[in-house]
Amino acid sequence: MSDHVSLTIIIPIAEEHIATQKRTITKNSEEEDKSNIVDHTWMKYSKLTNIMKHSKSWWNEDCNRDLATYRSSKSIESWKMFQKTIKSTKREFFNLKIQEIANKKRSPWELMN
C-alpha cells in the first residue's frame, strides 16, 4: 500500500505542418531582374533606423532634441520641457489621425479599431 495517488496526464500534441514546397524565381529570368530592381530601389531609398523604446510613429525631431537636452543637463526644467513636447506631439499626431479617419471613412466606429 502506498500513501500516494497516481496521476495520469494526457498531453495533446498538435500536428506540425512541414512545408514541402517553396516559391522561387528562375535564375537569370525577367522576373529575377524585376525583383532585383525592387531590391535595389529599396536599398537606395530606405533608411536604416535603430529600433528603441522611442520608435513610435508620433516621435519626431523635437522629441529627440528635447530628450538630448534633458540628458545633457539633467535639470527638472529640461525634463518638464521634454514631457511638454511629448504631450503636444502626441496630441497633434493623434488628432490628425482621428481627423483622417473621420474624413476618410465617415464612420465613428473606425476610430475604435
N, C-alpha and C positions, 0 to 999 in steps of 0.2 A: 504494500500500500504506500502511496505517495501523497504528500500533502500539497502537491502542485497540480494545477489544472492545465491540461494540454490545450494549446491554442492552434487553430488552423486558419491560415490566411490564404485567400485566393487573390493573386495579383494579375489583373488583366493586362495582356501585352498587345498593344495595337500593331497592326501590320505596318511595316515600313515600306514606303514606295521607293524603289530603286530605279532611277532613270536609265533606260536602255537606249535612248535616242538623244541627240543633241542637234541644235541648229548650227549650220556652218555656211560660210560664203566660200564659193570656189575660188581658189588661189588664182591671181592674175586675171580675174574676170572684171567686167564693167561694174558689177555690184561692189567688188572689193575696192575699186577706185573711188566709187561714190562714198563708201564707208570711210576710206582714208581721208577724203575731203572733209567729212564731218569731224573726224578726229583732229585733223589739222586745224580746222576753224575753231573747235572747242579749245584746243591748247593755246591758240593765238589770242582769243578774246576773253577767255575765262581768267579769273584771278585766284591766286592761292590765298586762302584765309585760314587763320588759326581758329579752331573751334574751342571756345571757352565759355565760361558761365555767362558772359555778356553777349553771346551770339544770339541775339534776339532780333526780330525783324524791325522793331521800333528803335533799336540802338543806333545812334548816329555820331557824327564827329564832335558835336557839342558835348555829348556824354563822355567820349574819350578825353576831350580836352579838360573837362571839369574833374574827371577821375584822376588824370595825371596831375592836375593842380593840387588836389587833395593829397595824393600820395607823396608829393614833394614837400608840402607844407605841414601836413598832419594837423591842421588847425580846425577848430569847430566851425569857423566861418566858411571855410572851403568845403567842409563836409555838408553843411546846410545848403550851400550853393549847388553842390553836386546833386543832392536829393531834390532840390527845386527843379533843376534841369531835367532829371529823370521824370519827375511828376508831369511837368509840362510837355515833355517829349512824348510820353505815353498817351496823355490826354489828346494831344494833337494827332498822333498816329491813329488811335482807335476811333476818334471822332470822324476822321477821314474814311476809315474802313466802314464805319456804320453808314456814313453818307453814301459811299459807293454801293453798298449792298441795298440800301433803301431805294436808291435811284435805279439801280440795275434790275433788281428782282421785283420791286414793288410789293414786297411781302414782308410783314414784320416777323414771320416765322423763320426767315432766312437768318435773322440776327441771332437766333437761338443755336444755330449749328456751329 
